[in-house]
Amino acid sequence: MDRPIEQKQWPVSRIITYSVTGLLVIGLGYSAISSSGKSRLNVDVARISVSQVSQGEFEEYIPIIGSVQPRTTVYLDLQEGGIVEEVFIASGSWVDKGDVILRFNNTNVQKNTIDSETRILENLNQLRNSKISLTEKNLILKDQLLDLNYRILDLEKDYKRFITLKEQPNTTISQQQFESTKDELEYLKNKRGLLTERIRQESILREQQNRQVDDSIDRVNRSLEVLSRIVDSLEVRAPISGYLSAMRAEIGQSFTKGHRIGQVDRLDVFKVIANIDQFYISKVEVSQQGSFDFDGQQYQLKVIKIYPEVTNDAFQVDMGFAGTVADGIKRGQSLQIDLSLSETNTSTLVTKGGFYRHTNGRWVYRLTDDGSAAYRVAVVPGRQNPKSFEVLEGLETGDWIISSSYDLFRDADELTFSEPINR
């Protein structure tokens, strides 16, 4: 007869043993995966471009935009305003130094100048009269001394004659007459001494006064010259020879004092004005070289002046031509300039690509030898220019890296490819 077959059940101890073992295996696997902390991403090779790390000549430079300007420019700022009465030379024309460009009419300035000139001339006449008066006074004193010397000379003759006659018997010269002549002679000599001292003192004083008067006359004459220049300023003249530019003045137009109506440029010598990011202010020095291409040729520039003031996050430099001036270059023309910041030396170089915007050169994806994958590696970058940057650590010459954009890679640690990349 049929007998039911008893099913054997695993003992509880065996079930627990197997369960613990399974959990342990799973835990160890999870631990191994977690400890690695690496992420992997499959990438389509069609979207990838690569470049090789190379050894080559490196020069640190920055691209800047410069504007061609005349080396010498003199601005025409009005000393006195007024109404334009006549225009003699139009903007854009050549002018020689001293040429009259335009003339203003300003009745107030002319009237004030005439009044001031009248007062100054009156003052000048008074000063000249003072100088004449000092001269006349000196002449009067000298004339008095001359008369006194003559009287003394005449009395000395009488006194000597009286002495001779007094010694003779039966003389007709009285003692009173003799003594009177003697006393008068002594008085005149004393008076001559005082007059001589007065003349000496007056001469010293007169010299001082004459110097003061002469200084005053010089100041008055300079004032007259200033007045003359004020009148002359109503005629605007070319301060140098060159091309008149930026002048907009029409007959009948009114301008105020200090208004800039134009400028005169010398176009035989040019300079280039450029604005540079303030980040480079400590790296830019006078005499640094720059270059630009114009009409198929390369020309050299050098920094001749640095303006340290920072405006809108930039500072300004003036650059001059360091050799041949480009033929056909025009005022106001813009130039693309490469300004050198260092000397050329040999370095390990990486060409900049789309990846640089994402990593700033601090890490890259380096390809494996067979090109089937790429791994993220840290890089220590050095100097840079718009085309490439130096590698100080992390890459070796001959390594291949992914140079295209990393935006779609989600910063994965490893990239795998369906097929090796053709290098």
Backbone torsions as a table, in degrees:
resi	resn	phi	psi	omega
1	MET	NA	152.8	-178.1
2	ASP	-67.8	143.6	179.1
3	ARG	-125.1	126.5	-179.9
4	PRO	-61.5	136.8	-179.8
5	ILE	-89.2	128.5	179.9
6	GLU	-81.7	127.9	176.0
7	GLN	-80.8	131.8	179.8
8	LYS	-82.2	130.9	177.1
9	GLN	-102.6	141.9	176.9
10	TRP	-66.6	140.5	175.9
11	PRO	-65.9	151.9	-179.4
12	VAL	-58.1	-35.1	-178.0
13	SER	-64.9	-38.4	179.7
14	ARG	-68.9	-40.2	178.9
15	ILE	-59.3	-43.8	-178.8
16	ILE	-64.5	-39.1	-178.6
17	THR	-63.4	-48.5	-179.9
18	TYR	-63.8	-39.7	-179.7
19	SER	-62.9	-44.7	179.9
20	VAL	-63.4	-41.2	-179.7
21	THR	-62.6	-42.6	179.2
22	GLY	-63.3	-44.7	178.9
23	LEU	-62.9	-36.2	179.9
24	LEU	-65.5	-41.8	178.9
25	VAL	-63.0	-45.5	179.0
26	ILE	-61.5	-42.2	-179.7
27	GLY	-64.0	-41.2	178.8
28	LEU	-65.3	-38.4	178.5
29	GLY	-65.6	-43.6	178.5
30	TYR	-63.7	-38.6	179.4
31	SER	-63.7	-41.2	-179.5
32	ALA	-63.7	-41.1	179.4
33	ILE	-67.2	-42.4	-178.0
34	SER	-66.8	-37.4	-177.3
35	SER	-66.8	-30.4	179.3
36	SER	-70.5	-37.4	176.0
37	GLY	62.1	21.9	-175.8
38	LYS	-104.0	143.7	177.5
39	SER	-113.3	148.5	-176.1
40	ARG	-126.9	145.7	-178.1
41	LEU	-141.4	131.8	174.8
42	ASN	-85.3	133.3	-172.7
43	VAL	-129.0	142.3	175.5
44	ASP	-78.5	122.2	-176.2
45	VAL	-67.9	-18.2	-178.7
46	ALA	-64.4	-22.3	-177.5
47	ARG	-95.7	5.5	-172.1
48	ILE	-111.8	138.2	169.8
49	SER	-124.3	148.7	-174.2
50	VAL	-127.6	162.4	174.8
51	SER	-146.9	160.0	-175.2
52	GLN	-106.2	139.9	174.4
53	VAL	-71.3	131.4	-173.3
54	SER	-128.9	167.9	174.2
55	GLN	-110.5	126.0	-176.5
56	GLY	-164.1	-179.8	179.0
57	GLU	-76.7	131.0	-178.4
58	PHE	-125.4	138.5	175.3
59	GLU	-136.0	128.0	178.1
60	GLU	-81.2	122.9	177.9
61	TYR	-148.8	162.2	177.9
62	ILE	-128.5	144.2	176.0
63	PRO	-84.3	131.5	177.1
64	ILE	-133.4	161.2	177.7
65	ILE	-111.7	125.6	-180.0
66	GLY	-115.2	155.6	178.6
67	SER	-117.7	129.0	-178.7
68	VAL	-75.4	126.6	179.7
69	GLN	-136.2	155.4	176.3
70	PRO	-62.1	143.1	178.7
71	ARG	-66.3	-34.9	-179.8
72	THR	-121.8	123.3	177.2
73	THR	-135.1	129.4	176.4
74	VAL	-117.5	124.2	-177.4
75	TYR	-86.2	147.7	179.1
76	LEU	-101.7	90.0	176.9
77	ASP	-101.3	133.1	-173.2
78	LEU	-75.5	128.8	171.7
79	GLN	-74.1	-36.7	176.9
80	GLU	-136.5	140.3	178.6
81	GLY	-83.4	-165.9	178.6
82	GLY	151.1	-168.1	179.4
83	ILE	-105.5	131.3	-179.1
84	VAL	-63.4	120.2	-178.4
85	GLU	-96.5	-36.4	-178.5
86	GLU	-158.9	138.5	176.7
87	VAL	-111.2	122.4	-176.2
88	PHE	-98.5	-32.0	-175.5
89	ILE	-130.9	132.2	-178.4
90	ALA	-87.4	157.3	178.4
91	SER	-62.1	139.7	-178.2
92	GLY	95.7	-4.7	-178.4
93	SER	-93.2	157.6	174.7
94	TRP	-79.0	138.3	177.2
95	VAL	-128.9	145.0	172.3
96	ASP	-96.5	152.5	-179.4
97	LYS	-55.7	127.8	179.4
98	GLY	95.9	-10.2	178.7
99	ASP	-64.7	138.6	176.5
100	VAL	-78.3	121.1	-178.6
101	ILE	-88.9	-47.2	176.1
102	LEU	-156.6	166.4	-178.3
103	ARG	-126.4	138.9	177.2
104	PHE	-105.6	156.5	171.3
105	ASN	-117.8	123.3	180.0
106	ASN	-144.4	95.6	-175.4
107	THR	-65.5	-34.6	179.6
108	ASN	-63.0	-46.0	179.2
109	VAL	-63.2	-42.6	-179.4
110	GLN	-64.7	-41.9	179.8
111	LYS	-66.3	-46.5	179.5
112	ASN	-62.7	-34.9	178.9
113	THR	-66.4	-42.7	178.7
114	ILE	-63.3	-44.6	179.6
115	ASP	-62.1	-45.2	-179.6
116	SER	-65.3	-38.9	179.7
117	GLU	-65.2	-37.6	178.5
118	THR	-63.4	-46.3	179.2
119	ARG	-63.4	-40.6	-179.1
120	ILE	-66.6	-39.7	178.8
121	LEU	-66.1	-37.6	175.5
122	GLU	-62.6	-43.1	177.0
123	ASN	-63.1	-39.1	178.8
124	LEU	-64.1	-41.2	178.3
125	ASN	-64.0	-40.0	178.4
126	GLN	-63.6	-41.6	178.7
127	LEU	-64.6	-41.7	178.6
128	ARG	-66.3	-37.8	176.5
129	ASN	-65.2	-37.2	177.3
130	SER	-63.0	-40.6	178.9
131	LYS	-66.6	-38.6	177.0
132	ILE	-65.3	-40.9	179.5
133	SER	-62.1	-41.0	177.6
134	LEU	-63.4	-39.6	179.0
135	THR	-66.5	-42.9	179.7
136	GLU	-64.1	-40.2	179.1
137	LYS	-62.6	-40.8	178.5
138	ASN	-64.7	-39.5	179.1
139	LEU	-66.5	-38.1	179.1
140	ILE	-62.5	-44.1	179.7
141	LEU	-65.0	-40.5	177.7
142	LYS	-65.7	-34.9	176.6
143	ASP	-66.2	-40.4	176.9
144	GLN	-62.8	-40.7	178.4
145	LEU	-64.6	-37.9	178.2
146	LEU	-63.1	-44.5	177.6
147	ASP	-63.4	-40.8	-179.3
148	LEU	-65.6	-40.6	177.3
149	ASN	-62.9	-37.6	179.1
150	TYR	-65.8	-43.3	178.8
151	ARG	-64.0	-41.8	178.4
152	ILE	-63.3	-43.0	178.5
153	LEU	-61.1	-40.9	-180.0
154	ASP	-66.6	-42.0	179.7
155	LEU	-68.9	-36.2	177.8
156	GLU	-61.8	-38.1	176.6
157	LYS	-64.0	-45.4	178.7
158	ASP	-62.4	-41.4	-177.4
159	TYR	-64.9	-43.1	177.9
160	LYS	-63.7	-39.7	178.5
161	ARG	-66.4	-39.8	178.5
162	PHE	-64.6	-36.2	178.0
163	ILE	-63.7	-41.9	-179.4
164	THR	-66.8	-44.4	-178.5
165	LEU	-69.4	-32.9	-176.9
166	LYS	-67.0	-28.2	-178.9
167	GLU	-79.6	-14.2	179.9
168	GLN	-85.5	146.7	175.9
169	PRO	-69.4	154.4	-179.7
170	ASN	57.1	37.7	179.4
171	THR	-70.4	149.0	179.0
172	THR	-94.1	-1.5	-177.8
173	ILE	-88.0	121.9	179.5
174	SER	-81.8	160.0	177.9
175	GLN	-64.0	-36.2	179.5
176	GLN	-65.8	-41.8	179.5
177	GLN	-65.9	-39.3	179.7
178	PHE	-64.4	-47.4	-178.4
179	GLU	-68.8	-35.1	178.1
180	SER	-63.0	-43.3	178.6
181	THR	-64.1	-41.5	-180.0
182	LYS	-63.5	-45.6	-179.2
183	ASP	-65.0	-41.1	-179.8
184	GLU	-64.9	-38.2	178.4
185	LEU	-64.1	-43.7	178.7
186	GLU	-64.9	-38.8	178.3
187	TYR	-62.6	-44.5	-178.9
188	LEU	-66.5	-36.6	178.0
189	LYS	-65.9	-41.3	176.6
190	ASN	-63.5	-40.5	178.6
191	LYS	-64.3	-36.7	178.1
192	ARG	-64.5	-38.8	177.7
193	GLY	-62.1	-43.9	178.1
194	LEU	-63.8	-42.4	-178.8
195	LEU	-65.7	-37.6	177.7
196	THR	-63.8	-43.1	177.7
197	GLU	-64.8	-38.4	178.6
198	ARG	-63.6	-42.1	179.5
199	ILE	-63.1	-39.9	179.1
200	ARG	-63.0	-45.8	179.1
201	GLN	-65.6	-41.4	178.7
202	GLU	-64.7	-32.7	178.9
203	SER	-66.5	-43.1	178.0
204	ILE	-62.2	-47.1	179.9
205	LEU	-63.6	-39.0	-178.8
206	ARG	-65.8	-38.5	177.8
207	GLU	-63.2	-43.0	177.2
208	GLN	-62.2	-46.3	179.6
209	GLN	-64.5	-38.0	178.8
210	ASN	-64.2	-40.1	177.5
211	ARG	-63.5	-41.7	178.3
212	GLN	-63.8	-42.1	178.9
213	VAL	-64.7	-42.3	179.4
214	ASP	-62.8	-40.7	177.1
215	ASP	-62.6	-41.5	178.8
216	SER	-64.3	-40.0	178.7
217	ILE	-64.1	-40.5	177.6
218	ASP	-61.8	-43.2	178.9
219	ARG	-63.6	-40.3	178.2
220	VAL	-63.6	-42.2	179.1
221	ASN	-64.4	-37.7	176.9
222	ARG	-65.8	-37.3	176.5
223	SER	-62.0	-39.4	176.8
224	LEU	-64.2	-38.1	177.7
225	GLU	-64.6	-40.5	177.9
226	VAL	-61.4	-45.0	178.3
227	LEU	-60.8	-39.0	179.2
228	SER	-64.5	-39.6	178.9
229	ARG	-68.0	-33.7	177.4
230	ILE	-62.1	-43.9	178.1
231	VAL	-66.0	-42.4	-179.5
232	ASP	-66.1	-26.9	-178.1
233	SER	-66.6	-15.6	174.5
234	LEU	-70.1	-14.2	170.2
235	GLU	-108.0	113.9	-179.4
236	VAL	-83.1	119.4	-178.4
237	ARG	-112.5	155.3	179.4
238	ALA	-71.0	122.2	-179.5
239	PRO	-75.0	-25.9	177.1
240	ILE	-141.4	169.5	173.4
241	SER	-84.0	135.3	-179.0
242	GLY	168.8	-160.6	-179.4
243	TYR	-101.1	129.3	177.0
244	LEU	-78.6	128.4	-178.1
245	SER	-142.8	164.3	176.0
246	ALA	57.7	26.9	179.0
247	MET	-100.1	123.8	177.6
248	ARG	-129.1	91.8	-179.8
249	ALA	-139.8	127.8	179.3
250	GLU	-117.5	152.2	178.9
251	ILE	-59.8	130.3	-178.8
252	GLY	94.0	-10.4	179.6
253	GLN	-76.1	141.7	-177.0
254	SER	-104.1	137.0	178.2
255	PHE	-129.6	146.6	178.8
256	THR	-94.8	166.4	179.1
257	LYS	-61.5	135.6	179.4
258	GLY	87.8	-5.7	-178.8
259	HIS	-69.6	138.5	177.5
260	ARG	-91.3	118.3	-175.9
261	ILE	-104.2	-6.3	-179.5
262	GLY	167.9	-168.2	178.8
263	GLN	-154.8	159.2	176.6
264	VAL	-117.7	123.9	-176.4
265	ASP	-112.5	139.3	169.6
266	ARG	-93.6	115.7	-175.0
267	LEU	-98.0	11.1	177.3
268	ASP	-83.8	-20.3	178.3
269	VAL	-132.7	128.8	-178.2
270	PHE	-111.7	160.5	167.2
271	LYS	-133.8	166.8	179.4
272	VAL	-121.7	125.8	178.2
273	ILE	-101.4	130.3	-177.5
274	ALA	-137.4	144.3	173.6
275	ASN	-101.5	133.5	-176.2
276	ILE	-124.3	140.8	178.5
277	ASP	-56.1	137.9	-176.5
278	GLN	-60.7	-18.8	178.1
279	PHE	-58.5	-28.6	-175.2
280	TYR	-98.9	10.4	-173.5
281	ILE	-63.0	-30.3	179.6
282	SER	-83.6	-10.3	-177.5
283	LYS	-101.0	-15.0	-177.1
284	VAL	-94.5	129.2	-179.1
285	GLU	-132.4	158.8	175.6
286	VAL	-62.0	140.6	179.7
287	SER	84.4	-2.6	174.5
288	GLN	-64.2	146.7	-173.2
289	GLN	-95.2	151.5	173.3
290	GLY	-142.1	162.0	-179.8
291	SER	-142.4	156.1	176.5
292	PHE	-150.2	155.3	177.7
293	ASP	-100.2	134.3	179.0
294	PHE	-146.0	121.6	177.4
295	ASP	55.3	41.5	175.2
296	GLY	82.6	0.9	179.0
297	GLN	-124.3	155.8	178.9
298	GLN	-102.6	136.2	-179.7
299	TYR	-125.0	151.1	-175.4
300	GLN	-104.8	142.5	174.2
301	LEU	-126.5	161.8	172.5
302	LYS	-141.1	149.2	179.9
303	VAL	-72.4	124.9	-179.6
304	ILE	-112.3	-16.8	178.8
305	LYS	-158.4	140.0	179.0
306	ILE	-119.9	128.8	175.1
307	TYR	-99.9	108.5	-172.4
308	PRO	-73.4	-11.2	-179.8
309	GLU	-67.0	131.7	-179.6
310	VAL	-99.4	123.3	178.4
311	THR	-129.8	126.4	-178.4
312	ASN	54.0	45.5	175.8
313	ASP	64.2	24.3	179.5
314	ALA	-145.2	153.9	172.8
315	PHE	-120.6	165.5	-171.7
316	GLN	-115.1	146.0	174.4
317	VAL	-131.7	153.3	170.5
318	ASP	-106.1	134.9	179.0
319	MET	-124.4	140.8	177.7
320	GLY	-115.1	159.3	179.4
321	PHE	-70.6	130.7	-177.5
322	ALA	-95.7	12.6	-179.7
323	GLY	-172.3	-130.8	-179.7
324	THR	-68.0	135.1	176.1
325	VAL	-84.4	134.1	-178.8
326	ALA	-59.3	124.9	179.7
327	ASP	-73.2	128.2	179.0
328	GLY	94.3	1.0	179.4
329	ILE	-70.9	145.4	-173.2
330	LYS	-121.4	154.2	175.5
331	ARG	-61.9	133.5	179.6
332	GLY	87.2	-4.6	-178.2
333	GLN	-71.2	141.4	178.9
334	SER	-92.0	141.0	-179.0
335	LEU	-126.9	138.5	172.6
336	GLN	-89.9	112.6	-171.8
337	ILE	-116.2	137.3	170.5
338	ASP	-101.1	110.0	-178.2
339	LEU	-94.5	118.1	-178.1
340	SER	-76.4	134.4	178.5
341	LEU	-112.2	-4.6	-178.4
342	SER	-154.6	169.6	173.5
343	GLU	-80.9	161.1	179.4
344	THR	-78.8	132.6	175.1
345	ASN	-145.7	170.1	-178.3
346	THR	-90.0	129.9	-177.0
347	SER	-145.4	165.3	170.2
348	THR	-81.5	122.1	-168.9
349	LEU	-120.2	146.4	171.6
350	VAL	-125.7	126.9	178.1
351	THR	-72.3	134.1	-179.9
352	LYS	-70.6	138.4	175.5
353	GLY	-136.6	-161.0	-179.0
354	GLY	-64.0	-24.7	-178.2
355	PHE	-66.0	-28.0	-170.6
356	TYR	-64.2	-34.4	178.8
357	ARG	-63.5	-28.3	-176.7
358	HIS	-86.2	-36.1	-172.3
359	THR	-114.5	-12.2	-174.5
360	ASN	55.3	26.5	176.1
361	GLY	78.0	8.8	-176.6
362	ARG	-87.7	-14.4	172.0
363	TRP	-159.1	156.8	-178.7
364	VAL	-145.8	168.1	170.5
365	TYR	-96.8	115.6	179.7
366	ARG	-99.5	132.3	-177.0
367	LEU	-76.1	147.2	171.7
368	THR	-71.8	167.7	-176.9
369	ASP	-60.1	-36.3	-178.5
370	ASP	-88.0	-3.7	177.4
371	GLY	73.8	14.5	-178.2
372	SER	-89.8	-11.1	-178.3
373	ALA	-155.6	170.5	176.9
374	ALA	-143.7	141.7	-178.4
375	TYR	-119.2	146.6	179.0
376	ARG	-77.5	127.6	178.6
377	VAL	-129.3	144.7	177.5
378	ALA	-79.1	144.3	-178.3
379	VAL	-130.6	142.0	172.6
380	VAL	-103.9	103.5	-177.7
381	PRO	-81.8	155.0	175.2
382	GLY	-111.3	-131.5	179.4
383	ARG	-71.9	164.2	-178.2
384	GLN	-145.1	161.5	168.3
385	ASN	-138.7	178.3	-175.7
386	PRO	-61.7	-18.0	-175.6
387	LYS	-101.9	-33.8	-174.0
388	SER	-154.1	174.5	175.7
389	PHE	-142.6	156.8	178.9
390	GLU	-78.8	147.2	173.6
391	VAL	-113.1	120.0	179.3
392	LEU	-93.0	-36.3	178.9
393	GLU	-149.5	152.2	172.5
394	GLY	109.5	-26.3	-178.6
395	LEU	-135.7	154.3	177.8
396	GLU	-120.8	157.6	176.9
397	THR	-59.8	131.2	-178.4
398	GLY	100.9	-16.8	176.3
399	ASP	-64.1	148.9	175.1
400	TRP	-109.6	138.2	179.3
401	ILE	-129.4	160.2	172.7
402	ILE	-80.5	120.8	-174.9
403	SER	-103.0	-8.5	179.4
404	SER	-80.2	179.4	-175.0
405	SER	-62.8	144.6	178.2
406	TYR	-101.5	9.7	-172.4
407	ASP	-60.4	-30.6	-175.5
408	LEU	-95.1	1.6	-174.5
409	PHE	-90.6	-6.5	176.9
410	ARG	53.3	32.1	177.4
411	ASP	54.4	33.5	178.5
412	ALA	-64.1	153.5	-179.7
413	ASP	-80.8	-26.6	-177.8
414	GLU	-140.2	136.5	175.2
415	LEU	-113.7	131.3	176.4
416	THR	-115.7	149.3	-174.9
417	PHE	-121.3	148.0	179.0
418	SER	-68.8	-24.5	177.7
419	GLU	-148.1	152.2	-178.6
420	PRO	-61.3	147.5	178.7
421	ILE	-78.8	131.0	178.0
422	ASN	-80.8	119.1	-174.8
423	ARG	-104.7	NA	NA
